Amino acid sequence: MVRKINDEYFLNRTEAIDYLTHAYHLKWCMTRWENRIIRITFAKSDNSRGNAKFEAYKCSKSKIVRLRKLDLDNYFTSN
């Protein structure tokens, strides 16, 4: 479930994939955990591929790693 903390939204890895696929019309998208960061690999509708690294966040009292929605939006709107 999407968490809102201090007016910011945090998505778990599955939610991030669903969000990016629909919001930015990606053909496919997957995530991978790499030393405290999450790498997102994707393909756009024009068949161009890319990948990016994002800082991972942990909410208190939870073991689930999350991505900040603002970080995702900033990356995908600038590219």
TAZIMO-V327525 format. One record per pair of residues at least 24 apart in sequence whose ideal C-beta (glycine too) atoms are under 7 Angstrom apart, sorted by the first residue. I is the first residue (numbers start at 1). J is the second residue. Records with the same first field share a line. If there is no record, write none. Layout:
I=J, J
//
This chain:
3=59, 66
5=59
8=68, 70
9=69
10=57, 59, 66, 67, 68, 69
11=66, 67, 69
12=64, 66
13=38, 65
16=67, 72
20=72, 76
24=76
38=65, 67
//
